[in-house]
Amino acid sequence: MTKRTKIALLLVLDVAAISLVYIAALLLRFEFAASNPQFQGYLAVCLDSLVWLVAIKIGVFAGMGLYNSLWKYASMDELVRIVVSAFVANAFAVAFLTIAGHSLPRSVYFIALVLDMAAIGMIRLSYRWARNRYSYQRLGNGKRGGLADYIKSRNSAYNKRIMVMGAGDAGAALIKEVRQHPDQRQQVVVAVDDDKEKLNQRIYGVRIAGSRTDIPRLAKKYDVDEIVITMPSVSQSRVREILEECNKTQCKVKILPAYIDLINEKVSIKALRDIQIEDLLGRDSVQVDMEEICSYLEDKVVLVTGGAGSIGSELCRQIGRYQPRRLICIDFNENAIHEFSAEIAARYPEIEFVPILASVRDVARMRATFKQYKPQVVFHAAAHKHVPLMESNPREAIINNVLGTKIVMDAAEEHLVEKFVMISTDKAVNPTNVMGATKRIGEMLLQERSKKSFTCFATVRFGNVLGSNGSVIPTFRRQIAAGGPVTVTHQDICRYFMTIPEAVQLVIQAGAMAAGGEIFVLDMGEPVKILDLAEKLILLSGFEPYEDIKIEITGLRPGEKLFEELLLSEEGLQNTAHHKIFVGHPTPASDRLLELLTEPGKLEATIRGISALPDRQVRTWLREMVPNYMTTPNGHYEI
């Protein structure tokens, strides 16, 4: 049905209703005594003025927008509009009758007002009901019948039965939208909420039947296919508790994003997203001091090494929000930096973005880059990070993570960089692998340099990053997509986790807080058991662990710990102005490293010299530099 046809139909029905309203009002006033002479007299007055009365009321209704509303979405706003329109229309009708010298009993005016509201409202609600019935019949078997047949066909038309967790404004809005889109073949059959006062109440006909702990029972009772969490302002820890209950069912789970991620806070079916593994961490994301960050990045020249990698690229994305004058991205991966350049150019066309294809090991190139662009803030994210790969390539780890770091630090100090923030790892604490040992040497180099440098050097240390290149989650997803098995190295292995955006927020915030020599650490909550992570990711993918997708324990890899640490015991822990960020006290470098730092160029020459040695001797040298670097005969270490 076209828009004009719908309007014409409403006009015809309204004209008929308005014409009958005054006759019905008179009949009610005179108790249906149609033979009463007074009734006959007043009826003649109404009929003489009927054309004008209808025209006045239709004009008011049109002016009030009653023919422009989408009545399939009728709500309280439309109801209020009908009431107001009826009052205004009847006021004009009374004024016309008075001016024309006609009068009716005062009770008739009131009855006519009530009947107008009822008639106009019923016409529109009937339109909505008829439209929905037609939709349900079209989705079902197409048969027509009575009310029972209608209800049966309506219920059978749905392919998805939904439970809503959260009976607040967002939940109500979602229930309403689902009802207004029968073509989506979805039906909200039950709602749950932890507010006991809401128990057994209804939202758009949907009963609030229990609380969070009732989810498994109600999912079975109502034959639920999908659970939707509609609590956009709830904390991550609360989400995790809800998901623990959802995981006891066989239902698919979706979540409404936080209000900040919703355009104009509009709740929509399309806004729903699948549950992601970071929703299970049970920890709220880190929030940063935007004003403090802007003060040291705005209108500055900022350089990021490893700028096309997982952390480096997110650093560039977030730094761009603070309007630096120039953003320089150094990376050795040609394809990655090429693709990332196009992304940054599209996202921040107003910022001068300089992609540089180079290695941090290249002394001449680093010095030339710093001399040409004169960066004021440097984020050093370039590093070899994959533990098993570095175990079999220790020389490359030392050259990139130690020598490369020193080269960038030297260039930064030589060209008077204001702040230098290095990305480190929890694997640098009591390292049991080559990668961790090389990152620990980088930390010690930075702390020694900070004692006598104009440049403010600081380190940010955090655990595993969800979704970074080569991290466990992408690996698990690939294994699940292939049908399994999902491989876990040890049934008890635990790790700290954070998302890439919050890891980068920590790095940027640390740069604002740094005074020189600090090692900043994020409060990452409790460590997560990798086996639990694998099981939950399989569940979130719609499979049953150990049945649909197998999990295999493969054994610890060389250099791998069961548990990671974030601080050395002697570093201690001190609060900062940010409640989620802590700082470790500087610790002295090893005697052997201090010895190599006494003469300019001695460390570089030593590193280049050991590049020709066997792996065993390379590890021996690392142990001299980092006395607490420990391995067992199999390369494993437990704490």
NUKOL-51587 format. One line per field, with one value per residue (C-alpha): residue number from 0; residue in three letters; x, y, z. Coordinates in pm, whole numbers, m for minus. Example, Ala and Ser with C-alpha at 12.3 -4.5 7.8 and 13.67 -1.06 7.14 Angstrom:
2
seq = 0,1
type = ALA,SER
px = 1230,1367
py = m450,m106
pz = 780,714
***
This chain:
639
seq = 0,1,2,3,4,5,6,7,8,9,10,11,12,13,14,15,16,17,18,19,20,21,22,23,24,25,26,27,28,29,30,31,32,33,34,35,36,37,38,39,40,41,42,43,44,45,46,47,48,49,50,51,52,53,54,55,56,57,58,59,60,61,62,63,64,65,66,67,68,69,70,71,72,73,74,75,76,77,78,79,80,81,82,83,84,85,86,87,88,89,90,91,92,93,94,95,96,97,98,99,100,101,102,103,104,105,106,107,108,109,110,111,112,113,114,115,116,117,118,119,120,121,122,123,124,125,126,127,128,129,130,131,132,133,134,135,136,137,138,139,140,141,142,143,144,145,146,147,148,149,150,151,152,153,154,155,156,157,158,159,160,161,162,163,164,165,166,167,168,169,170,171,172,173,174,175,176,177,178,179,180,181,182,183,184,185,186,187,188,189,190,191,192,193,194,195,196,197,198,199,200,201,202,203,204,205,206,207,208,209,210,211,212,213,214,215,216,217,218,219,220,221,222,223,224,225,226,227,228,229,230,231,232,233,234,235,236,237,238,239,240,241,242,243,244,245,246,247,248,249,250,251,252,253,254,255,256,257,258,259,260,261,262,263,264,265,266,267,268,269,270,271,272,273,274,275,276,277,278,279,280,281,282,283,284,285,286,287,288,289,290,291,292,293,294,295,296,297,298,299,300,301,302,303,304,305,306,307,308,309,310,311,312,313,314,315,316,317,318,319,320,321,322,323,324,325,326,327,328,329,330,331,332,333,334,335,336,337,338,339,340,341,342,343,344,345,346,347,348,349,350,351,352,353,354,355,356,357,358,359,360,361,362,363,364,365,366,367,368,369,370,371,372,373,374,375,376,377,378,379,380,381,382,383,384,385,386,387,388,389,390,391,392,393,394,395,396,397,398,399,400,401,402,403,404,405,406,407,408,409,410,411,412,413,414,415,416,417,418,419,420,421,422,423,424,425,426,427,428,429,430,431,432,433,434,435,436,437,438,439,440,441,442,443,444,445,446,447,448,449,450,451,452,453,454,455,456,457,458,459,460,461,462,463,464,465,466,467,468,469,470,471,472,473,474,475,476,477,478,479,480,481,482,483,484,485,486,487,488,489,490,491,492,493,494,495,496,497,498,499,500,501,502,503,504,505,506,507,508,509,510,511,512,513,514,515,516,517,518,519,520,521,522,523,524,525,526,527,528,529,530,531,532,533,534,535,536,537,538,539,540,541,542,543,544,545,546,547,548,549,550,551,552,553,554,555,556,557,558,559,560,561,562,563,564,565,566,567,568,569,570,571,572,573,574,575,576,577,578,579,580,581,582,583,584,585,586,587,588,589,590,591,592,593,594,595,596,597,598,599,600,601,602,603,604,605,606,607,608,609,610,611,612,613,614,615,616,617,618,619,620,621,622,623,624,625,626,627,628,629,630,631,632,633,634,635,636,637,638
type = MET,THR,LYS,ARG,THR,LYS,ILE,ALA,LEU,LEU,LEU,VAL,LEU,ASP,VAL,ALA,ALA,ILE,SER,LEU,VAL,TYR,ILE,ALA,ALA,LEU,LEU,LEU,ARG,PHE,GLU,PHE,ALA,ALA,SER,ASN,PRO,GLN,PHE,GLN,GLY,TYR,LEU,ALA,VAL,CYS,LEU,ASP,SER,LEU,VAL,TRP,LEU,VAL,ALA,ILE,LYS,ILE,GLY,VAL,PHE,ALA,GLY,MET,GLY,LEU,TYR,ASN,SER,LEU,TRP,LYS,TYR,ALA,SER,MET,ASP,GLU,LEU,VAL,ARG,ILE,VAL,VAL,SER,ALA,PHE,VAL,ALA,ASN,ALA,PHE,ALA,VAL,ALA,PHE,LEU,THR,ILE,ALA,GLY,HIS,SER,LEU,PRO,ARG,SER,VAL,TYR,PHE,ILE,ALA,LEU,VAL,LEU,ASP,MET,ALA,ALA,ILE,GLY,MET,ILE,ARG,LEU,SER,TYR,ARG,TRP,ALA,ARG,ASN,ARG,TYR,SER,TYR,GLN,ARG,LEU,GLY,ASN,GLY,LYS,ARG,GLY,GLY,LEU,ALA,ASP,TYR,ILE,LYS,SER,ARG,ASN,SER,ALA,TYR,ASN,LYS,ARG,ILE,MET,VAL,MET,GLY,ALA,GLY,ASP,ALA,GLY,ALA,ALA,LEU,ILE,LYS,GLU,VAL,ARG,GLN,HIS,PRO,ASP,GLN,ARG,GLN,GLN,VAL,VAL,VAL,ALA,VAL,ASP,ASP,ASP,LYS,GLU,LYS,LEU,ASN,GLN,ARG,ILE,TYR,GLY,VAL,ARG,ILE,ALA,GLY,SER,ARG,THR,ASP,ILE,PRO,ARG,LEU,ALA,LYS,LYS,TYR,ASP,VAL,ASP,GLU,ILE,VAL,ILE,THR,MET,PRO,SER,VAL,SER,GLN,SER,ARG,VAL,ARG,GLU,ILE,LEU,GLU,GLU,CYS,ASN,LYS,THR,GLN,CYS,LYS,VAL,LYS,ILE,LEU,PRO,ALA,TYR,ILE,ASP,LEU,ILE,ASN,GLU,LYS,VAL,SER,ILE,LYS,ALA,LEU,ARG,ASP,ILE,GLN,ILE,GLU,ASP,LEU,LEU,GLY,ARG,ASP,SER,VAL,GLN,VAL,ASP,MET,GLU,GLU,ILE,CYS,SER,TYR,LEU,GLU,ASP,LYS,VAL,VAL,LEU,VAL,THR,GLY,GLY,ALA,GLY,SER,ILE,GLY,SER,GLU,LEU,CYS,ARG,GLN,ILE,GLY,ARG,TYR,GLN,PRO,ARG,ARG,LEU,ILE,CYS,ILE,ASP,PHE,ASN,GLU,ASN,ALA,ILE,HIS,GLU,PHE,SER,ALA,GLU,ILE,ALA,ALA,ARG,TYR,PRO,GLU,ILE,GLU,PHE,VAL,PRO,ILE,LEU,ALA,SER,VAL,ARG,ASP,VAL,ALA,ARG,MET,ARG,ALA,THR,PHE,LYS,GLN,TYR,LYS,PRO,GLN,VAL,VAL,PHE,HIS,ALA,ALA,ALA,HIS,LYS,HIS,VAL,PRO,LEU,MET,GLU,SER,ASN,PRO,ARG,GLU,ALA,ILE,ILE,ASN,ASN,VAL,LEU,GLY,THR,LYS,ILE,VAL,MET,ASP,ALA,ALA,GLU,GLU,HIS,LEU,VAL,GLU,LYS,PHE,VAL,MET,ILE,SER,THR,ASP,LYS,ALA,VAL,ASN,PRO,THR,ASN,VAL,MET,GLY,ALA,THR,LYS,ARG,ILE,GLY,GLU,MET,LEU,LEU,GLN,GLU,ARG,SER,LYS,LYS,SER,PHE,THR,CYS,PHE,ALA,THR,VAL,ARG,PHE,GLY,ASN,VAL,LEU,GLY,SER,ASN,GLY,SER,VAL,ILE,PRO,THR,PHE,ARG,ARG,GLN,ILE,ALA,ALA,GLY,GLY,PRO,VAL,THR,VAL,THR,HIS,GLN,ASP,ILE,CYS,ARG,TYR,PHE,MET,THR,ILE,PRO,GLU,ALA,VAL,GLN,LEU,VAL,ILE,GLN,ALA,GLY,ALA,MET,ALA,ALA,GLY,GLY,GLU,ILE,PHE,VAL,LEU,ASP,MET,GLY,GLU,PRO,VAL,LYS,ILE,LEU,ASP,LEU,ALA,GLU,LYS,LEU,ILE,LEU,LEU,SER,GLY,PHE,GLU,PRO,TYR,GLU,ASP,ILE,LYS,ILE,GLU,ILE,THR,GLY,LEU,ARG,PRO,GLY,GLU,LYS,LEU,PHE,GLU,GLU,LEU,LEU,LEU,SER,GLU,GLU,GLY,LEU,GLN,ASN,THR,ALA,HIS,HIS,LYS,ILE,PHE,VAL,GLY,HIS,PRO,THR,PRO,ALA,SER,ASP,ARG,LEU,LEU,GLU,LEU,LEU,THR,GLU,PRO,GLY,LYS,LEU,GLU,ALA,THR,ILE,ARG,GLY,ILE,SER,ALA,LEU,PRO,ASP,ARG,GLN,VAL,ARG,THR,TRP,LEU,ARG,GLU,MET,VAL,PRO,ASN,TYR,MET,THR,THR,PRO,ASN,GLY,HIS,TYR,GLU,ILE
px = 0,140,171,m109,m340,m274,m349,m665,m785,m724,m907,m1211,m1222,m1174,m1452,m1685,m1587,m1626,m1966,m2090,m1937,m2196,m2486,m2348,m2291,m2651,m2784,m2582,m2696,m3066,m3028,m3095,m3443,m3434,m3803,m3737,m3819,m3509,m3295,m3450,m3379,m3015,m2966,m3086,m2829,m2553,m2651,m2669,m2318,m2168,m1967,m1801,m1741,m1577,m1365,m1248,m1149,m977,m783,m668,m570,m367,m201,m109,60,m181,m147,234,310,430,158,334,568,287,390,309,410,141,m116,m40,m69,m415,m536,m402,m542,m886,m885,m783,m1027,m1321,m1229,m1242,m1572,m1731,m1603,m1755,m2093,m2096,m2009,m2275,m2535,m2586,m2562,m2562,m2588,m2257,m2238,m2244,m1921,m1748,m1886,m1784,m1428,m1399,m1549,m1312,m1008,m1139,m1237,m920,m701,m882,m857,m479,m429,m654,m435,m128,m293,m410,m65,104,m148,m83,292,260,38,288,573,369,167,m45,m373,m643,m856,m975,m785,m650,m526,m368,m179,m69,54,226,422,514,647,939,1276,1449,1326,1507,1569,1656,1892,1829,1479,1579,1534,1767,1595,1251,1365,1501,1183,979,1195,1184,803,801,1009,822,1004,1317,1148,1244,1039,1133,975,1110,1314,1533,1664,1842,1607,1362,1101,1064,992,671,611,577,741,538,377,705,723,1025,1046,1361,1712,2058,2081,1756,1896,1971,1629,1432,1628,1515,1157,1100,1302,1531,1763,1947,2024,2072,2245,2093,2290,2507,2628,2715,3074,3287,3298,2917,2913,3149,2918,2622,2818,2906,2532,2475,2750,2543,2293,2323,2207,2393,2477,2482,2542,2438,2749,2816,2613,2929,2946,2581,2497,2280,2229,1979,1910,1885,1884,2168,2373,2389,2723,2845,3010,3386,3650,3748,3398,3509,3812,3606,3792,3681,3887,4145,4030,4285,4323,4248,4353,4691,4757,4664,4910,5212,5098,4900,5089,5399,5612,5556,5756,5651,5890,5725,5439,5270,5256,4968,5064,5242,4951,4701,4939,4931,4551,4505,4783,4608,4311,4526,4620,4998,5165,5339,5319,5616,5578,5891,5855,6049,5738,5676,5324,5207,5331,5189,4839,4854,4953,4631,4426,4581,4548,4176,4122,4331,4369,4460,4770,5102,5177,5530,5576,5941,6050,6355,6499,6581,6915,7025,7229,7270,6902,6783,7015,6916,6545,6574,6785,6539,6211,6322,6058,5961,5791,5901,5718,5949,5732,5967,6073,6094,5831,5749,5896,5944,6088,6336,6445,6574,6706,6870,7117,6833,6653,6962,7041,6682,6563,6889,7101,6799,6669,7006,7035,6693,6771,7102,6932,6658,6908,7129,6838,6689,6366,6143,5989,6082,5845,5949,5704,5815,5660,5586,5823,6110,6045,6262,6297,6303,6335,6553,6283,6219,6591,6652,6359,6495,6830,6641,6471,6805,6958,6669,6686,7061,7024,6747,6984,7183,6981,6782,6532,6268,6294,6020,5904,5554,5525,5214,5103,4950,4747,4423,4415,4777,4968,5055,4866,4664,4313,4369,4540,4244,3998,4187,4193,3818,3741,3938,3733,3997,4176,4252,4600,4696,5051,4962,4637,4746,4914,4787,4840,4745,4545,4437,4287,4502,4321,4361,4726,4788,4598,4832,5136,5012,4910,5252,5414,5212,5301,5668,5938,6225,6334,5996,5853,5476,5253,4879,4647,4543,4318,4348,4545,4335,4373,4442,4246,3939,3993,3995,3678,3492,3600,3472,3138,3113,3172,2862,3036,3068,3426,3567,3266,3239,3591,3868,4127,4478,4748,5078,5329,5518,5740,6105,6126,5757,5641,5330,5270,5387,5496,5461,5724,6057,6043,6294,6103,5814,5495,5385,5051,5018,4749,4580,4406,4478,4845,5134,5505,5796,6108,6420,6660,7034,7167,7390,7762,7845,7608,7741,8090,7993,7838,8157,8303,8112,8052,8164,7816,7751,8084,8019,7674,7807,8083,7850,7638,7891,7880,7676,7335,7460,7725,7475,7253,7553,7616,7252,7281,7582,7376,7063,7164,6804,6761,6695,6622,6595,6755,6430,6401,6106,6076,5809,5757
py = 0,339,635,827,527,493,863,845,541,716,1028,826,642,964,1141,853,842,1219,1214,942,1089,1369,1134,884,1164,1282,926,877,1214,1130,764,643,804,889,995,1268,1610,1764,1491,1560,1934,1893,1628,1878,2130,1870,1764,2126,2194,1848,1940,2229,2026,1745,1992,2170,1851,1697,2022,2018,1649,1717,2019,1811,1550,1261,1167,1181,929,577,398,63,228,383,457,687,994,918,859,1199,1357,1204,1337,1688,1689,1586,1866,2129,2003,2002,2348,2480,2293,2455,2795,2746,2641,2941,3186,3027,3078,2708,2530,2175,2039,2085,1713,1641,1841,1630,1300,1400,1471,1127,954,1141,1023,666,653,812,599,275,343,373,80,m132,m41,m151,m475,m558,m486,m711,m988,m970,m988,m1291,m1472,m1395,m1533,m1838,m2070,m1797,m1938,m1717,m1799,m1687,m1553,m1895,m1958,m1614,m1671,m2014,m1887,m1595,m1817,m2068,m1788,m1718,m1882,m1730,m1711,m1444,m1386,m1028,m980,m633,m490,m124,139,m37,m372,m217,m39,m362,m557,m287,m288,m666,m651,m389,m604,m934,m978,m1054,m1375,m1304,m1303,m1193,m1462,m1370,m1107,m1127,m857,m852,m582,m777,m500,m573,m944,m1061,m723,m699,m492,m478,m803,m978,m1111,m1043,m1396,m1400,m1277,m1354,m1684,m1801,m1775,m2150,m2256,m1998,m2066,m2428,m2346,m2094,m2286,m1986,m1974,m1652,m1442,m1070,m865,m515,m343,m87,91,m217,m290,m559,m757,m773,m880,m1162,m1285,m1281,m1469,m1738,m1808,m1784,m2040,m2294,m2290,m2388,m2043,m1804,m1483,m1128,m799,m439,m215,56,374,556,319,372,654,898,617,455,95,m116,m480,m396,m257,m598,m773,m1119,m1170,m1129,m1294,m961,m950,m1244,m1073,m933,m603,m258,m90,170,531,803,1170,1328,1677,1559,1361,1646,1875,1671,1542,1827,2013,1797,1584,1224,922,557,270,m55,170,m78,m361,m450,m210,49,91,137,389,588,567,697,956,1099,1191,1442,1648,1609,1838,1544,1168,957,581,364,m1,m265,m445,m299,m431,m344,16,66,m46,143,466,456,397,690,922,845,872,1183,1380,1695,1535,1513,1141,1027,653,544,200,130,m90,36,m148,94,356,595,583,641,937,1088,1045,1210,1490,1559,1545,1639,1437,1561,1242,887,559,262,m38,m213,m554,m923,m1065,m1428,m1645,m1980,m1808,m1608,m1923,m2060,m1722,m1564,m1351,m1180,m1111,m946,m739,m612,m583,m467,m304,m160,m10,148,295,461,582,733,915,1042,1178,1330,1526,1633,1433,1540,1201,846,562,201,m89,m381,m706,m908,m1168,m935,m1014,m1308,m1402,m1766,m1704,m1512,m1261,m1171,m1143,m907,m687,m677,m553,m283,m178,m158,46,289,322,388,645,827,906,1160,1255,1559,1319,1167,789,555,197,52,m314,m520,m875,m1044,m836,m980,m988,m888,m1061,m1414,m1397,m1686,m1568,m1544,m1882,m2036,m1882,m2031,m2371,m2357,m2248,m2550,m2783,m2825,m2937,m2631,m2666,m2554,m2605,m2684,m2733,m2490,m2218,m1865,m1526,m1163,m1012,m672,m539,m355,m19,m19,m131,168,399,290,363,712,787,671,921,1197,1081,995,1189,959,601,456,120,165,m136,m175,m328,m616,m792,m1163,m1384,m1591,m1964,m2039,m2365,m2175,m1919,m2193,m2352,m2020,m1923,m2257,m2196,m1844,m1989,m2206,m2538,m2770,m2809,m3163,m3281,m3062,m2919,m3114,m2951,m3098,m3037,m3019,m2943,m2628,m2484,m2392,m2075,m2077,m2010,m2145,m1804,m1459,m1182,m807,m687,m796,m836,m556,m311,m273,m103,257,421,693,954,697,430,158,240,168,236,14,163,167,m123,m112,m268,m575,m519,m674,m441,m139,m241,m245,99,261,308,446,179,m110,m263,m236,m402,m682,m752,m762,m995,m1251,m1271,m1526,m1742,m2063,m2030,m2178,m1906,m1640,m1753,m1753,m1390,m1309,m1467,m1243,m937,m1056,m1261,m1367,m1512,m1879,m2189,m2559,m2822,m2832,m2455,m2451,m2259,m2259,m2016
pz = 0,m105,130,m49,m28,345,403,192,386,719,595,490,821,1020,828,897,1264,1316,1143,1375,1692,1735,1662,1915,2170,2135,2168,2486,2622,2566,2665,2310,2305,1933,1936,2195,2039,2197,2046,1706,1737,1836,1567,1304,1430,1404,1053,932,1061,1000,690,873,1188,990,790,1107,1282,979,934,1296,1274,960,1119,1425,1204,1255,887,882,1160,1084,1274,1263,1518,1725,2083,2376,2171,1913,2188,2340,1995,1948,2286,2221,1865,1993,2253,1997,1731,1970,2098,1741,1683,1991,1882,1534,1675,1910,1631,1406,1680,1745,2073,2204,2557,2740,2816,2441,2394,2658,2524,2171,2293,2457,2154,1919,2114,2125,1757,1618,1843,1757,1384,1406,1641,1420,1124,1313,1427,1073,933,1189,1129,756,821,1048,797,523,738,837,618,461,598,735,1034,1372,1671,1772,1421,1416,1742,1628,1293,1464,1702,1431,1212,1443,1384,1688,2047,2250,2620,2719,3014,3153,3178,3179,2909,2665,2714,2668,2352,2208,2289,2120,1809,1780,1796,1520,1286,1242,911,1115,1241,1602,1923,2274,2492,2837,3020,3331,3562,3899,4031,4250,4224,3852,3901,3728,3568,3190,2917,2595,2702,2785,3141,3363,3499,3711,3782,3646,3833,3669,3317,3271,3405,3206,2886,2906,3008,2727,2468,2416,2113,2187,2496,2448,2719,2708,2982,2799,3113,3320,3425,3260,3585,3588,3223,3309,3587,3349,3084,3336,3368,2992,2932,3127,2839,2474,2363,2139,2328,2197,2374,2323,2304,2559,2511,2403,2104,2006,1768,1963,2215,1975,2067,1753,1652,1416,1706,1873,1847,1930,2267,2235,2445,2606,2760,2976,3132,3418,3423,3311,3042,3140,3116,3055,3144,2806,2915,3043,2727,2496,2670,2565,2225,2072,1799,1861,1628,1739,1620,1660,1586,1484,1383,1149,1405,1638,1917,1702,1460,1744,1899,1575,1558,1910,1891,1585,1805,1994,1686,1665,1415,1248,1299,1189,1152,1122,1028,833,698,352,298,649,640,289,394,721,546,345,661,850,550,533,909,979,653,848,1007,826,831,739,673,682,565,782,1055,1404,1367,1096,1284,994,898,1254,1307,972,1048,1390,1243,960,1153,1506,1696,2041,2164,2075,2135,2083,1992,1746,1880,1806,2042,1958,2233,2050,1741,1945,2131,1801,1682,1989,1791,1601,1929,2078,1770,1733,2094,2255,1986,1804,2129,2209,1859,1886,2240,2125,1837,2070,2321,2055,1909,2243,2235,2525,2610,2514,2607,2547,2522,2739,2856,3168,3023,3115,3484,3598,3230,3127,2755,2514,2424,2789,2865,2573,2677,3032,2899,2711,3036,3216,2934,2953,3331,3325,3050,3238,3529,3330,3025,2922,2761,2988,2940,3071,3023,3004,3098,3036,2967,2666,2425,2290,1912,1850,1572,1678,2008,2146,2051,1673,1692,1875,1625,1331,1499,1574,1216,1094,1314,1583,1776,1988,2136,2488,2612,2975,3166,3441,3235,3317,3159,3215,2930,2803,2482,2229,2276,2656,2627,2404,2638,2914,2699,2612,2971,3093,2860,3025,3377,3321,3504,3405,3470,3572,3479,3455,3518,3456,3712,3487,3736,3791,3550,3312,3274,2908,2917,3044,2769,2506,2643,2653,2303,2172,2351,2211,1864,1907,1975,2272,2408,2393,2192,1882,1916,2087,2314,2318,2581,2390,2668,2760,2490,2554,2761,2856,3214,3379,3540,3436,3674,3633,3882,4019,4396,4448,4227,4471,4369,4407,4333,4074,4012,3787,3995,3738,3679,3915,3896,3990,4143,3920,3979,3903,3586,3613,3671,3336,3150,3340,3239,2870,2907,3040,2693,2392,2132,2351,2388,2014,1933,2180,2037,1684,1802,1962,1646,1517,1829,1877,2043,2372,2408,2312,2600,2832,2741,2808,3152,3224,3131,3318,3627,3698,3347,3428,3227,3304,3080,2878,2864,3106,3429,3698,3985
***
